[in-house]
Amino acid sequence: MQPFLIVAAAHFLALLSPGPDFFLIARTSLSAGWRAASGACLGIALANGVFIVATFAGTAALRPDGAPFIGLQIAGCAYLLYLGARFIRHAGGNPLNVPGGGHAPAPARPAAAWRRAAGMGFLSGILNPKNALFYASLAAMLTGPHASAGWKAVYGAWMFGAVLLWDMLVAAMIGNRAVLRRFARSLPWLERMSGIMLILLALGVIAALLLR
């Protein structure tokens, strides 16, 4: 259970820091409402699902004690260190603009707006190379019983569900300007804490590798 909690925590910490997907959801929710933004959420989650399946299947053939797998683990830790350092260095560098006016009028064809948002969400997620690197780094941390196909299915389902539910929560709450202002004020601290935790996670995996 402990490896699952570690990987799940690292995944959720990465979700907390806004990136292109977050701003796409925010912009769609503010301009077209949360129902249209839910399409973007699903598209982003599906793109993440593609990366999850690809990276988990790609590491399935690697032996846990083999040099390629250890190399992949080291590369994954290096990426988490890089990601954590960027979170800390650029904390608050992407300020959230809280509009003062009302919502833009809803589109005349909600179904078409939802499909368009879903397509944009999928493209936003699938064209982001950081997603592939991040999931590869998490997949490389799975060793022993937690590297079995059954456990990988559990991890994959959890990550897909976490991405979808978190993005849906963001879409639903982003229209509340009071919530958005509070989130904008706390964003730099969230990014710094997320960066520190990702760095500690990577250092912990490196220490475990050195102590084998």
Residue, then its C-alpha position, 0 to 999 in steps of 0.5 A: m500500500q505504501p508504494f501506491l500512496i507515494v505514487a498517487a501523492a506524486h501524481f496529485l501534487a503534479l495536478l495541483s500546479p497549473g499548466p496548459d490544461f488548467f488554463l484551457i479548462a479555466r478559459t473554457s469555464l469562464s467563457a462557455g460555462w462548466r458544462a462545456a468545460s467538462g468536455a475539455c476535462l474528458g479530453i484531457a483525461l483521455a489524453n492522459g489515459v493514452f500516456i498511462v497505457a503507453t508508458f506502463a506497457g512500455t516498462a512491462a518488459l523491463r526486468p526490475d533488476g536490469a540496467p535498462f530499468i534502473g536507468l529508466q528509474i534514474a531518468g524518471c527521478a531526474y525529471l521529477l527533480y527538474l519538475g520540482a525545481r521548476f515548480i519552486r523557481h517559477a512559483g506564481g509565475n503564471p498568475l490567474n486573471v480573475p475577470g470582473g465582468g459577468h460570464a460570456p453568453a452561452p453558446a447557441r449549440p451546447a453539444a457542439a461547444w462540448r465536442r469542440a472543448a473535448g477535442m481541444g482538451f485531448l489535443s492539449g493533453i496529447l501534444n504536451p511532451k511533459n505528460a509522457l515524461f511524467y508518467a514514464s517517471l512514475a511507471a519506472m518507480l513500480t517494482g516488485p509486486h506493484a509492477s504486476a499487470g493487476w497493480k498497473a491497472v489499479y494505478g492507471a485507473w486511479m490516475f485517470g480518475a484523479v485527472l478527470l475528477w480534479d479537472m471537473l472540480v476545477a471547471a465547476m469552481i473556476g466560475n466562482r470568483a471568490v474561490l478563484r481569487r483565494f486560489a490565485r493568492s495561495l497558488p505560489w505556496l502550493e507550487r512551492m510545496s508541490g516542488i519540494m515534495l516532488i524533489l523529496l520523492a525523487l531523492g527517496v527513490i535514488a536513495a533506495l536504488l543506492l541502498r540495494 
